[in-house]
C-alpha cells in the first residue's frame, strides 16, 4: 500500500473532513483514504440536507461532496453551505458522466472536483492543492489541479 505524508492544517493539526455520499461503501472508502492522509472525519452524511446540518455542527476544514443524492443533491447543498459559510472548501466527488453538474457546482462555490472511482493518489493531490491554495486569493472559483490562472 502506498504511503502518504500527513496532510495538515497550517496550525499543524489534522485536517477535519465532512464526507457526504449516499453510498455507505463510497463514504467508507473515502474515510479510509482520509485516515491514510492523517486526517480526521468530523462528520458523515448520506444526503444534502444532512450535509448542511453536519457542516453547521462540525465546521470541517474540507467537505467531500457527492452530487447525486436523495432528498437534496450535492449542488444545492453546496449552494446553501456557501451562502452561510463563504470560506467553505469543497471537493465535489462524482461519476464521470456528471461534468455539467460539476461545472454548475464549481461556479457556485470555492471547490474543485474528483471523479469516481476515487483513487488515493488523485484525492491526495487534490487535497494538497485545496489546502495549499489561499481561498481569498483564488477569487470566486477555485481552479482544478493543473489548470492555470488567466
C-alpha positions as CSV (number, residue, x, y, z in Angstrom):
1,X,0.0,0.0,0.0
2,X,1.3,3.5,-0.9
3,X,2.5,5.7,1.9
4,X,1.3,9.3,2.1
5,X,2.8,12.2,4.1
6,X,0.2,13.6,6.5
7,X,-1.8,16.5,5.2
8,X,-2.0,19.0,8.0
9,X,-3.7,22.4,8.5
10,X,-1.5,25.5,8.7
11,X,-1.5,25.1,12.6
12,X,-0.1,21.6,12.2
13,X,-3.3,19.9,13.4
14,X,-5.0,17.1,11.4
15,X,-7.4,18.3,8.6
16,X,-11.1,17.7,9.6
17,X,-13.4,16.4,6.8
18,X,-17.1,16.1,6.2
19,X,-17.8,13.1,3.9
20,X,-21.1,13.3,2.0
21,X,-22.3,10.4,-0.2
22,X,-25.5,8.4,-0.2
23,X,-23.4,5.2,-0.7
24,X,-22.1,3.9,2.6
25,X,-19.5,2.0,0.7
26,X,-18.3,5.1,-1.0
27,X,-18.2,7.0,2.3
28,X,-16.2,4.3,4.0
29,X,-13.8,4.1,1.1
30,X,-13.1,7.9,1.2
31,X,-12.8,7.7,5.0
32,X,-10.1,5.1,4.7
33,X,-8.2,7.4,2.3
34,X,-8.6,10.4,4.7
35,X,-7.2,8.4,7.5
36,X,-4.2,7.3,5.3
37,X,-3.6,11.0,4.7
38,X,-3.6,11.7,8.5
39,X,-7.0,13.4,8.5
40,X,-9.9,13.2,10.9
41,X,-13.6,12.6,10.0
42,X,-15.6,15.5,11.5
43,X,-18.8,14.0,10.2
44,X,-20.7,12.0,7.6
45,X,-23.9,12.5,5.7
46,X,-25.9,10.5,3.2
47,X,-27.8,13.4,1.6
48,X,-27.6,17.2,1.1
49,X,-29.9,18.1,4.0
50,X,-27.9,16.2,6.5
51,X,-24.7,17.6,5.0
52,X,-25.8,21.1,5.7
53,X,-26.7,20.2,9.3
54,X,-23.4,18.4,9.8
55,X,-21.4,21.3,8.3
56,X,-23.0,23.7,10.8
57,X,-22.4,21.3,13.7
58,X,-18.8,20.3,12.9
59,X,-17.4,23.2,10.8
60,X,-14.9,20.9,8.9
61,X,-11.9,22.2,7.0
62,X,-12.9,20.4,3.8
63,X,-16.2,18.8,2.5
64,X,-16.0,15.9,0.1
65,X,-19.5,16.1,-1.5
66,X,-21.2,13.7,-3.9
67,X,-23.5,15.3,-6.4
68,X,-26.4,12.8,-6.9
69,X,-28.1,12.0,-3.7
70,X,-31.7,11.7,-2.3
71,X,-33.6,14.5,-0.6
72,X,-31.2,17.2,-1.7
73,X,-28.5,16.9,-4.3
74,X,-24.9,18.0,-3.7
75,X,-25.1,21.1,-5.8
76,X,-27.9,22.6,-3.8
77,X,-26.3,21.6,-0.5
78,X,-23.0,23.3,-1.7
79,X,-25.0,26.5,-2.6
80,X,-26.6,26.6,0.9
81,X,-23.4,25.8,2.7
82,X,-21.5,28.5,0.8
83,X,-24.3,31.0,1.4
84,X,-23.8,30.7,5.1
85,X,-20.1,29.9,5.1
86,X,-18.3,31.7,2.3
87,X,-15.0,30.2,3.4
88,X,-16.1,26.6,2.9
89,X,-13.7,24.4,0.9
90,X,-15.5,21.7,-1.0
91,X,-14.3,18.9,-3.3
92,X,-17.1,17.6,-5.5
93,X,-16.8,13.8,-5.9
94,X,-18.9,12.3,-8.6
95,X,-19.1,9.9,-11.5
96,X,-17.6,10.8,-14.9
97,X,-21.0,11.4,-16.5
98,X,-21.8,14.5,-14.5
99,X,-19.4,17.1,-15.9
100,X,-22.2,19.7,-16.4
101,X,-23.4,19.2,-12.8
102,X,-19.8,19.5,-11.6
103,X,-19.3,22.7,-13.6
104,X,-22.5,24.2,-12.1
105,X,-21.3,23.3,-8.6
106,X,-17.9,24.8,-9.2
107,X,-19.5,28.1,-10.3
108,X,-21.3,28.4,-7.0
109,X,-18.5,27.6,-4.5
110,X,-14.8,27.5,-3.9
111,X,-14.4,24.0,-5.0
112,X,-12.7,21.5,-7.2
113,X,-13.7,18.1,-8.3
114,X,-12.6,14.4,-8.2
115,X,-14.0,11.6,-10.4
116,X,-15.3,8.3,-9.1
117,X,-14.0,5.8,-8.6
118,X,-11.7,7.8,-6.3
119,X,-8.0,6.9,-6.4
120,X,-6.0,7.6,-3.3
121,X,-3.1,9.3,-5.2
122,X,-5.5,11.6,-7.1
123,X,-7.5,12.6,-4.0
124,X,-4.3,13.2,-2.1
125,X,-3.0,15.6,-4.8
126,X,-6.4,17.4,-4.9
127,X,-6.5,17.8,-1.1
128,X,-2.9,19.1,-1.1
129,X,-3.9,21.6,-3.7
130,X,-7.0,22.7,-1.7
131,X,-5.0,23.0,1.5
132,X,-2.2,25.0,-0.1
133,X,-4.3,27.4,-2.0
134,X,-5.3,30.7,-0.4
135,X,-9.0,30.9,-1.0
136,X,-9.1,34.7,-0.6
137,X,-6.6,35.0,-3.5
138,X,-8.4,32.5,-5.7
139,X,-11.5,34.6,-6.3
140,X,-14.9,33.1,-6.6
141,X,-13.8,29.9,-8.3
142,X,-11.0,27.6,-7.4
143,X,-9.1,26.1,-10.2
144,X,-8.8,22.4,-10.8
145,X,-5.4,20.9,-10.3
146,X,-3.2,21.6,-13.3
147,X,-5.4,24.5,-14.5
148,X,-3.7,27.9,-14.9
149,X,-4.9,31.3,-13.9
150,X,-5.6,33.7,-16.7
